[in-house]
Amino acid sequence: MSKRSTRLMLALALAAMLGLFATGCDQFMSSALIYLSQDPPAYDKAIEQLKEGLTVVPENGNYFRLLAYCYFHTEQFKDSRAAYDNAIKFLPDKKDSLVQARDDHYDELYRRAAAFANRYAAATGDSSQVYLEKASKAMGNLFDFMPERDGNYMMRAFLAQRQGRAEEANSAYLKAVELNPKNTAALSFLGVGAYNAGKFDDAAGFYRRIIAVNPADTITHTRLGMTYFAQNKFGESIEPFRMAATLDPTNRSSLLYLATAIINEGKNVAAAFDPLDKALKMQEDDETWKMMGVAAMRESVKDYNRAISAFKRTTELKPDAREYWAYLRDAYFLKGDKAKVKELDAKLKKMK
């Protein structure tokens, strides 16, 4: 018997013995405890004693409490769950501790199932099927013990995904969310799946539900912005991207997403300069400088000096890229610097 099981057994025995002091001698409980004190415990005989006791006192919560423990350790999980339900019913003053004990047993079963599922995911060849069967059996135990737990359906979805059964996985995630509307992991899988299927409104709905539960989820803010962006809803994408950049100022991608959304939305293009400046301070690259230059040349901005500075830097970073010299030439043209335009026209002619 493990140390954990021994401690549980001692705690149960103590609780039962305290009950005896209050109610007098109980031969059925005493016999059950004796059987359970053996090494290994004689669970079946203890169960017989407790069931016989229930024929005499059918509402004895202590019998059900100990039965739940015995059934669990003999892998009679449906019976264990039923015994826990009755123990809670007949021992209302012990509800919190009984619920905790039941949840601890569920967690134990879940860890077993997760271990097999992870081994299945990493396995190859014949061992893959072996671990799949073990994981599936362990998952079945979860459903037997506590059928209405969202974790069960997360496990079902994981195994279904690994086997390429996308529809089954999606249904399982939906059931997990039905049971626990705050299951952000399930909502995230559903959101990504909807996005990949081109169901952008559905994806946005799942992402908004995650943010309602966890407003500081940077990744989901970014995904929500990308979902709007994919529908050309550039204005709606700005706020999620801004939130992502605010929550994680070190995330350069969020800054670039924000700048791109602002530029595409077109109402206040100059607002893109701030996230672009921050991104460039983290890391220089020609594409970001190009974005800066193009934004600066927009009709609503006309910041030609900024555009010239940006395109000069692109030509320094990529001197053989004719595109950047052409952009620089256009910036000078818009500024009205004819000498620079003539000089760059000559350079561009040589680069053909």
ZAMARGU-4260 file (C-alpha; in steps of 0.2 Angstrom, whole numbers, plus 5000, padded with zeros to 4 digits):
<rodrens>
0) 5000/5000/5000 | 5007/5017/4996 | 5010/5030/5009 | 4996/5041/5001 | 4984/5026/5003
5) 4990/5023/5020 | 4987/5041/5026 | 4969/5040/5018 | 4965/5024/5026 | 4971/5030/5043
10) 4960/5046/5041 | 4945/5036/5036 | 4947/5024/5050 | 4949/5038/5063 | 4933/5047/5056
15) 4924/5030/5057 | 4930/5027/5075 | 4925/5044/5080 | 4908/5040/5074 | 4908/5024/5084
20) 4911/5034/5100 | 4896/5044/5096 | 4884/5030/5091 | 4890/5015/5101 | 4898/4999/5094
25) 4896/4995/5076 | 4901/4977/5071 | 4899/4980/5053 | 4911/4995/5053 | 4923/4987/5065
30) 4924/4971/5054 | 4926/4982/5038 | 4940/4992/5046 | 4949/4976/5052 | 4948/4969/5034
35) 4955/4986/5027 | 4970/4985/5040 | 4976/4969/5032 | 4991/4970/5020 | 4985/4970/5007
40) 4968/4976/5012 | 4954/4964/5009 | 4943/4976/5000 | 4930/4964/4994 | 4927/4957/5012
45) 4926/4975/5019 | 4913/4979/5005 | 4902/4964/5010 | 4902/4970/5028 | 4897/4988/5024
50) 4883/4982/5012 | 4877/4970/5025 | 4877/4985/5037 | 4867/4995/5025 | 4853/4982/5025
55) 4851/4986/5044 | 4854/5005/5043 | 4851/5010/5025 | 4855/5029/5028 | 4872/5027/5037
60) 4883/5039/5028 | 4899/5032/5036 | 4896/5016/5027 | 4894/5024/5011 | 4909/5035/5014
65) 4920/5019/5017 | 4911/5010/5002 | 4916/5024/4991 | 4934/5022/4996 | 4933/5003/4994
70) 4925/5003/4977 | 4937/5015/4970 | 4952/5004/4975 | 4944/4989/4967 | 4941/4999/4951
75) 4922/4999/4953 | 4921/5017/4948 | 4902/5019/4945 | 4898/5011/4962 | 4911/5022/4970
80) 4903/5038/4963 | 4886/5032/4969 | 4893/5029/4986 | 4900/5046/4987 | 4883/5053/4982
85) 4875/5044/4996 | 4888/5049/5008 | 4886/5067/5004 | 4867/5065/5005 | 4867/5057/5022
90) 4882/5067/5030 | 4878/5085/5025 | 4889/5091/5038 | 4904/5082/5030 | 4899/5088/5012
95) 4915/5099/5010 | 4927/5085/5015 | 4918/5072/5005 | 4918/5082/4989 | 4936/5085/4992
100) 4940/5067/4994 | 4929/5063/4978 | 4939/5076/4968 | 4955/5070/4974 | 4951/5053/4968
105) 4945/5060/4951 | 4962/5069/4950 | 4971/5053/4953 | 4961/5045/4939 | 4964/5060/4927
110) 4983/5059/4930 | 4983/5041/4925 | 4973/5044/4909 | 4984/5059/4905 | 5000/5049/4908
115) 4994/5036/4895 | 4988/5049/4883 | 5005/5058/4883 | 5014/5041/4880 | 5002/5037/4866
120) 5006/5054/4858 | 5024/5051/4859 | 5024/5033/4854 | 5027/5025/4837 | 5024/5008/4830
125) 5016/4994/4840 | 5018/5003/4856 | 5006/5017/4850 | 4991/5006/4849 | 4995/4998/4866
130) 4995/5016/4874 | 4980/5021/4865 | 4971/5006/4872 | 4977/5010/4890 | 4973/5029/4888
135) 4955/5024/4881 | 4952/5013/4896 | 4958/5026/4908 | 4947/5039/4900 | 4932/5027/4902
140) 4936/5026/4920 | 4934/5045/4921 | 4917/5044/4913 | 4912/5030/4925 | 4917/5039/4940
145) 4912/5057/4936 | 4903/5057/4919 | 4899/5076/4919 | 4917/5083/4921 | 4924/5094/4907
150) 4941/5086/4909 | 4934/5070/4902 | 4929/5078/4886 | 4946/5087/4885 | 4954/5069/4886
155) 4942/5063/4873 | 4945/5077/4861 | 4964/5075/4863 | 4964/5057/4859 | 4952/5060/4844
160) 4963/5074/4837 | 4978/5062/4838 | 4968/5049/4828 | 4963/5062/4815 | 4945/5062/4820
165) 4942/5081/4819 | 4923/5081/4821 | 4923/5070/4836 | 4936/5081/4844 | 4926/5097/4840
170) 4911/5089/4848 | 4920/5085/4863 | 4927/5102/4865 | 4910/5109/4863 | 4903/5098/4877
175) 4918/5103/4888 | 4913/5121/4886 | 4894/5117/4889 | 4899/5109/4906 | 4912/5122/4910
180) 4909/5139/4901 | 4926/5145/4908 | 4936/5131/4900 | 4948/5143/4891 | 4958/5128/4884
185) 4943/5121/4875 | 4937/5138/4869 | 4955/5141/4862 | 4955/5124/4852 | 4937/5129/4846
190) 4943/5146/4841 | 4958/5140/4831 | 4948/5127/4823 | 4935/5139/4817 | 4948/5151/4811
195) 4957/5138/4801 | 4940/5133/4793 | 4937/5151/4788 | 4922/5153/4801 | 4929/5169/4807
200) 4913/5175/4816 | 4913/5159/4826 | 4931/5161/4830 | 4929/5178/4836 | 4915/5173/4847
205) 4926/5160/4855 | 4940/5172/4858 | 4929/5185/4866 | 4923/5172/4878 | 4941/5168/4883
210) 4945/5186/4885 | 4929/5188/4896 | 4937/5175/4908 | 4955/5181/4906 | 4957/5199/4900
215) 4976/5197/4902 | 4977/5183/4889 | 4989/5192/4876 | 4988/5177/4864 | 4970/5178/4863
220) 4969/5196/4860 | 4981/5194/4846 | 4971/5180/4838 | 4955/5190/4840 | 4963/5204/4830
225) 4969/5192/4817 | 4951/5186/4815 | 4945/5203/4812 | 4959/5207/4800 | 4956/5191/4790
230) 4938/5199/4787 | 4946/5216/4782 | 4938/5223/4798 | 4954/5233/4801 | 4946/5245/4813
235) 4939/5232/4824 | 4956/5223/4824 | 4965/5238/4831 | 4959/5237/4849 | 4963/5218/4851
240) 4981/5221/4844 | 4983/5237/4855 | 4978/5227/4870 | 4991/5213/4866 | 5004/5226/4864
245) 5000/5234/4880 | 4999/5218/4890 | 5016/5212/4883 | 5026/5227/4877 | 5041/5215/4873
250) 5031/5206/4860 | 5037/5214/4843 | 5024/5205/4833 | 5010/5213/4842 | 5017/5230/4838
255) 5018/5226/4820 | 5001/5219/4819 | 4994/5235/4828 | 5004/5246/4815 | 4997/5236/4800
260) 4979/5237/4807 | 4981/5256/4809 | 4988/5258/4792 | 4975/5247/4783 | 4961/5255/4793
265) 4967/5272/4786 | 4959/5285/4797 | 4974/5289/4808 | 4989/5282/4799 | 5001/5293/4809
270) 4996/5283/4824 | 5006/5268/4817 | 5023/5278/4819 | 5023/5274/4838 | 5022/5255/4837
275) 5034/5255/4822 | 5046/5265/4832 | 5045/5253/4847 | 5047/5238/4835 | 5062/5245/4827
280) 5070/5249/4844 | 5069/5231/4848 | 5075/5225/4831 | 5079/5233/4815 | 5073/5225/4798
285) 5070/5232/4781 | 5052/5227/4780 | 5048/5237/4796 | 5057/5253/4789 | 5048/5250/4773
290) 5031/5250/4782 | 5036/5266/4791 | 5041/5275/4774 | 5025/5269/4765 | 5014/5276/4780
295) 5023/5292/4780 | 5020/5295/4761 | 5001/5292/4763 | 4991/5307/4757 | 4983/5309/4775
300) 5001/5311/4783 | 5013/5318/4770 | 5028/5317/4782 | 5041/5316/4768 | 5056/5318/4779
305) 5051/5303/4789 | 5048/5293/4773 | 5065/5298/4766 | 5074/5293/4782 | 5065/5277/4783
310) 5069/5272/4764 | 5087/5278/4767 | 5088/5265/4780 | 5081/5251/4769 | 5094/5255/4756
315) 5108/5254/4769 | 5101/5237/4775 | 5097/5230/4758 | 5108/5240/4745 | 5104/5228/4731
320) 5085/5230/4733 | 5080/5241/4718 | 5063/5242/4726 | 5069/5252/4741 | 5079/5264/4730
325) 5063/5267/4720 | 5053/5271/4736 | 5067/5283/4741 | 5066/5291/4724 | 5047/5293/4726
330) 5049/5301/4743 | 5060/5314/4736 | 5048/5317/4721 | 5034/5320/4733 | 5045/5332/4743
335) 5049/5341/4727 | 5068/5338/4728 | 5071/5337/4709 | 5090/5335/4711 | 5088/5320/4721
340) 5075/5313/4710 | 5087/5315/4695 | 5101/5307/4704 | 5091/5292/4709 | 5083/5290/4692
345) 5101/5288/4685 | 5105/5275/4699 | 5089/5265/4695 | 5093/5265/4677 | 5110/5257/4681
350) 5101/5244/4692 | 5090/5237/4678
</rodrens>
